[in-house]
Amino acid sequence: MSSRRTRSRHSGSSRITDDQINELVSKLQQLLPEMHSRRSDKRSAAKVLQETCNYIRSLHREVDDLSERLSELLENTDTTQAALIRNLLMQ
């Protein structure tokens, strides 16, 4: 990661400081349920990024599961109720 920042500094493109990276990693850590509960635990940036990726993957799986369950529900519901549910979801 530092080699990319070094290259960025030499190329004159926008620069990001170590303090900014640390701040962003800290913000990510606060968004992660498992890491947020262990706030006093100082984690490496790599660990926070890995946990962030894992959490995003789990959210994708949960969305897929909920979408599938909703589709099944709509298939097994009469058309009036299904239309009402669809309208509520579009709001």
FENRABEL-V37119 format. One record per residue. PSI is psi in whole degrees, -180 to 180 (* if undefined). NEAR is the number of other C-alpha atoms within 12 Angstrom. Layout:
{{PSI NEAR} {PSI NEAR}}
//
This chain:
{{-40 12} {-30 13} {-34 9} {-42 14} {-39 18} {-47 17} {-41 15} {-41 16} {-39 15} {-29 12} {-11 11} {3 11} {177 12} {141 12} {147 18} {132 20} {164 16} {-36 15} {-40 11} {-41 12} {-45 21} {-39 20} {-43 15} {-40 18} {-40 26} {-41 27} {-41 19} {-44 29} {-37 32} {-26 23} {-19 21} {120 26} {-47 18} {-39 18} {-29 26} {-36 20} {-22 13} {52 14} {-37 17} {-17 11} {113 15} {122 18} {151 22} {157 17} {-40 21} {-42 18} {-42 19} {-43 29} {-41 24} {-45 19} {-36 25} {-46 26} {-44 17} {-42 17} {-43 21} {-42 18} {-43 14} {-37 15} {-40 16} {-44 14} {-41 14} {-42 14} {-44 14} {-44 14} {-46 14} {-38 14} {-42 15} {-43 14} {-39 14} {-42 18} {-43 16} {-41 13} {-45 18} {-34 20} {-32 17} {11 13} {147 16} {161 12} {-34 13} {-48 13} {-40 15} {-41 19} {-40 16} {-44 15} {-44 19} {-43 18} {-43 11} {-38 10} {-27 12} {-12 8} {* 7}}
//
